[in-house]
Amino acid sequence: FFFFLLNEFFSPSSHVARLSQGQMEAKSFFEVLVQPWILQGKNVVFAALGWTLVQVVVTLVIRGVEKEKFKGKKDDRPIRVCAMLHALVACFLALKALSETDSAIYADRINGVSPTSHLLHICSVGYFLWDVIVVLLYQESFGFLLHAVGCLFMFSNCLYPYIQFYGCIFLLYELSTPFLHIRGFLIDLKRTDTALFKFSQLMFALTFFVVRIAVGWPTLLWWVSDLWGQYQAGTAHSGEIVLVYLFFGLSLNVLNIYWFFQITRRALRGGAPQKEKEKQRSD
């Protein structure tokens, strides 16, 4: 997996050239929908297998360390480790792509593609493919399923290539993810009375608000303006794809507002979940 990433990172020009060629070929809704998977499906599957490998390795390590505690339990810590690792990789590559101001994603916000943004989207589409499977297996709530499916659809279609400039910005939403999972690990360890827990909780709420609300919503409106203008002008690669994009984009950002409301309510309640507080008092 990491060899694949290095190969993509240091010699991606041929892949970018094939993407640009594929962009000119697809016309219908179905062609636009499957074109990214025809061109990049193998790479996305490799990336998804890479995230699965991380999950398996972390699971084996935890089982080796906590043999008794693991028995009969569904442990989500390997999933959290994968989420943290993806957040770090995605944010690093997104910032790198956005720092390359002379790249094609700045020259053309709709159809531009650069080697770094291409690598970023393959890693993330592989992650969201893995995430959809995990959400289904763990029977998570509808909100998590909507998030996983929506992200898989939106970022996979960025491999058309399409709106990779905005994809880089939206993937910076992941800046809040490491703090979320550090907080979760501390709750598992019953360390909710530590300074680290308070810091991680504060940084999670702060980064969530800054990147997903304060920056996210103005960027969303900019994105909607570009896509709607293209749709009205009849220059979109597929009008139907644009409409589905708008649906998922608005839905996911409304979901972020709902989640931020929940974060705020929990913070006002004192931070740690009520069950954890009761357990600590009983201990």
Legacy VTK file of the C-alpha trace (Angstrom):
# vtk DataFile Version 3.0
C-alpha trace
ASCII
DATASET POLYDATA
POINTS 283 float
0.000 0.000 0.000
2.710 2.461 0.966
4.781 1.467 -2.067
1.717 2.259 -4.167
1.402 5.661 -2.491
5.063 6.465 -3.096
4.740 5.397 -6.722
1.664 7.597 -7.160
3.355 10.508 -5.413
6.621 10.489 -7.336
5.376 9.485 -10.801
1.732 10.568 -11.126
1.935 12.434 -14.450
0.724 9.471 -16.520
-2.298 9.033 -14.250
-3.177 12.726 -14.513
-2.893 12.545 -18.286
-5.301 9.576 -18.385
-7.715 11.452 -16.134
-7.737 14.453 -18.478
-8.338 12.161 -21.437
-11.201 10.384 -19.665
-12.727 13.723 -18.759
-13.247 14.529 -22.430
-14.803 11.130 -23.247
-17.688 10.670 -20.803
-21.028 12.301 -21.614
-24.061 10.529 -20.143
-24.984 10.285 -16.462
-23.969 6.611 -16.308
-20.656 7.226 -18.106
-19.758 10.087 -15.785
-20.715 7.962 -12.764
-18.555 4.962 -13.690
-15.697 6.781 -15.442
-13.669 7.402 -12.235
-13.964 3.727 -11.304
-12.900 2.599 -14.780
-9.836 4.845 -14.682
-8.944 4.638 -10.977
-10.940 1.714 -9.541
-7.862 -0.482 -9.113
-5.975 2.227 -7.237
-8.983 2.978 -5.020
-9.358 -0.714 -4.130
-5.636 -0.874 -3.275
-6.091 2.141 -1.013
-9.146 0.562 0.661
-7.146 -2.637 1.234
-4.431 -0.488 2.787
-6.885 0.938 5.330
-8.146 -2.603 5.985
-4.573 -3.726 6.616
-4.116 -0.941 9.164
-7.327 -2.003 10.897
-6.230 -5.661 11.023
-2.757 -4.844 12.366
-4.117 -2.558 15.106
-6.743 -5.176 16.017
-4.057 -7.866 16.385
-1.931 -5.571 18.547
-4.876 -4.788 20.851
-5.800 -8.467 21.102
-2.219 -9.290 22.040
-2.104 -6.620 24.752
-5.622 -7.050 26.176
-6.437 -10.733 25.752
-8.992 -10.878 28.541
-10.647 -7.521 27.916
-11.157 -8.178 24.205
-13.145 -11.391 24.550
-16.776 -11.023 23.505
-16.446 -7.298 22.790
-16.789 -5.332 19.575
-13.776 -3.031 19.709
-13.942 0.152 17.636
-10.452 1.402 18.544
-8.842 0.045 15.324
-11.470 2.012 13.364
-10.597 5.160 15.297
-6.891 4.655 14.547
-7.689 4.364 10.826
-9.802 7.524 11.022
-6.989 9.431 12.749
-4.399 8.218 10.244
-6.616 9.176 7.307
-7.218 12.609 8.828
-3.461 13.232 9.158
-2.686 11.989 5.624
-5.631 13.856 4.069
-4.862 17.162 5.798
-1.162 16.965 4.907
-1.876 16.263 1.222
-4.719 18.820 1.073
-2.503 21.571 2.494
0.298 20.562 0.123
-2.051 20.632 -2.880
-3.475 24.019 -1.887
0.032 25.426 -1.318
0.894 24.715 -4.969
-0.723 27.916 -6.225
0.640 27.501 -9.742
-1.086 24.122 -10.215
-4.023 23.384 -12.504
-6.567 23.254 -9.654
-6.174 27.023 -9.261
-6.245 27.709 -12.993
-9.495 25.724 -13.326
-11.478 25.158 -10.113
-13.940 22.843 -11.887
-11.818 20.568 -14.083
-8.273 21.189 -12.835
-6.231 18.281 -11.472
-2.717 18.155 -10.014
-0.538 15.174 -9.015
-0.908 15.969 -5.311
-4.688 16.444 -5.421
-4.959 13.254 -7.471
-3.061 11.281 -4.817
-5.133 12.880 -2.040
-8.427 11.884 -3.618
-7.350 8.292 -4.286
-6.309 7.869 -0.631
-9.558 9.397 0.611
-11.890 7.561 -1.791
-10.234 4.312 -0.692
-10.802 5.337 2.912
-14.488 6.195 2.357
-15.030 2.904 0.501
-13.601 1.136 3.545
-15.712 3.394 5.808
-18.996 2.492 4.078
-18.272 -1.209 4.637
-17.365 -0.605 8.302
-20.509 1.468 8.946
-22.675 -1.311 7.477
-20.894 -4.048 9.445
-21.081 -2.117 12.727
-24.686 -1.021 12.024
-24.001 2.616 12.794
-26.698 5.306 12.766
-28.244 6.706 9.585
-26.243 9.937 9.993
-22.937 8.045 9.821
-24.154 6.017 6.828
-25.257 9.188 5.011
-21.857 10.736 5.714
-19.943 7.680 4.463
-22.029 7.182 1.298
-22.132 10.911 0.544
-18.368 11.288 0.903
-17.744 8.193 -1.227
-19.953 9.548 -4.016
-18.595 13.090 -3.919
-14.903 12.348 -3.646
-14.974 9.409 -6.071
-16.453 11.708 -8.711
-13.614 14.132 -8.051
-11.482 11.486 -9.790
-13.366 12.161 -13.048
-11.556 14.689 -12.599
-14.004 17.225 -11.226
-13.828 20.034 -8.621
-10.617 18.726 -7.039
-9.864 22.271 -5.852
-12.954 22.169 -3.630
-12.250 18.560 -2.700
-8.937 19.661 -1.180
-10.693 22.308 0.928
-13.518 20.010 2.050
-11.052 17.303 3.086
-9.570 19.817 5.535
-12.750 19.156 7.522
-10.702 16.215 8.832
-8.618 18.612 10.963
-11.072 18.070 13.816
-10.964 14.260 13.612
-7.737 13.551 15.592
-9.011 15.557 18.576
-12.317 13.665 18.474
-10.588 10.308 18.727
-8.033 11.406 21.321
-11.058 12.432 23.386
-12.616 9.000 22.775
-9.481 7.149 23.830
-9.308 9.181 27.051
-12.936 8.334 27.812
-12.095 4.639 27.343
-9.184 5.038 29.758
-11.388 6.910 32.275
-9.156 9.978 32.056
-11.875 12.577 31.566
-10.598 14.614 34.513
-7.199 15.291 32.914
-5.918 18.478 31.274
-5.330 16.524 28.041
-9.001 15.564 27.890
-10.110 19.165 28.370
-7.601 20.350 25.766
-8.637 17.734 23.186
-12.301 18.476 23.777
-11.756 22.213 23.386
-9.636 21.762 20.241
-12.173 19.361 18.760
-15.014 21.846 19.206
-12.856 24.752 17.998
-11.465 23.041 14.888
-14.885 21.580 14.074
-16.441 25.043 14.157
-13.621 26.769 12.253
-13.116 24.285 9.402
-16.630 22.875 9.019
-18.800 25.899 9.837
-16.849 29.172 9.649
-14.777 28.130 6.609
-16.965 25.281 5.393
-20.197 27.149 4.747
-18.705 30.105 2.806
-16.737 27.563 0.737
-19.931 25.574 0.220
-21.729 28.665 -1.125
-18.782 29.384 -3.439
-18.901 25.750 -4.589
-22.682 25.868 -5.134
-22.301 29.080 -7.147
-19.706 27.481 -9.449
-21.678 24.267 -9.935
-25.054 25.962 -10.393
-23.564 28.412 -12.871
-22.118 25.518 -14.850
-25.426 23.654 -14.704
-27.419 26.655 -15.933
-24.921 27.325 -18.731
-25.204 23.709 -19.878
-21.440 23.189 -19.668
-21.492 20.525 -16.930
-20.199 17.060 -17.810
-23.541 15.749 -16.499
-26.391 17.883 -15.222
-27.741 14.952 -13.186
-24.391 14.430 -11.458
-24.291 18.131 -10.554
-27.753 17.928 -8.971
-26.788 14.841 -6.931
-23.594 16.655 -5.914
-25.613 19.614 -4.683
-27.932 17.316 -2.712
-25.088 15.509 -0.936
-23.050 18.697 -0.430
-25.915 20.510 1.262
-26.982 17.410 3.245
-23.494 16.776 4.634
-23.021 20.390 5.652
-26.430 20.505 7.340
-25.345 17.316 9.134
-22.246 19.200 10.340
-24.467 21.902 11.853
-26.501 19.219 13.621
-23.321 17.576 14.938
-21.952 20.941 16.090
-25.196 21.530 18.004
-24.678 18.148 19.698
-21.032 19.027 20.481
-22.090 22.336 22.029
-24.813 20.681 24.115
-22.382 18.057 25.387
-19.774 20.709 26.213
-22.331 22.685 28.228
-23.176 19.470 30.059
-19.573 19.109 31.175
-17.792 17.198 28.434
-17.772 13.509 29.303
-20.797 11.336 28.518
-23.249 10.988 31.391
-22.652 7.232 31.734
-18.934 7.830 32.083
-19.499 10.461 34.774
-21.761 8.114 36.726
-19.201 5.306 36.445
-16.415 7.598 37.686
-18.521 8.664 40.669
-19.276 5.015 41.511
-15.550 4.153 41.232
LINES 1 284
283 0 1 2 3 4 5 6 7 8 9 10 11 12 13 14 15 16 17 18 19 20 21 22 23 24 25 26 27 28 29 30 31 32 33 34 35 36 37 38 39 40 41 42 43 44 45 46 47 48 49 50 51 52 53 54 55 56 57 58 59 60 61 62 63 64 65 66 67 68 69 70 71 72 73 74 75 76 77 78 79 80 81 82 83 84 85 86 87 88 89 90 91 92 93 94 95 96 97 98 99 100 101 102 103 104 105 106 107 108 109 110 111 112 113 114 115 116 117 118 119 120 121 122 123 124 125 126 127 128 129 130 131 132 133 134 135 136 137 138 139 140 141 142 143 144 145 146 147 148 149 150 151 152 153 154 155 156 157 158 159 160 161 162 163 164 165 166 167 168 169 170 171 172 173 174 175 176 177 178 179 180 181 182 183 184 185 186 187 188 189 190 191 192 193 194 195 196 197 198 199 200 201 202 203 204 205 206 207 208 209 210 211 212 213 214 215 216 217 218 219 220 221 222 223 224 225 226 227 228 229 230 231 232 233 234 235 236 237 238 239 240 241 242 243 244 245 246 247 248 249 250 251 252 253 254 255 256 257 258 259 260 261 262 263 264 265 266 267 268 269 270 271 272 273 274 275 276 277 278 279 280 281 282
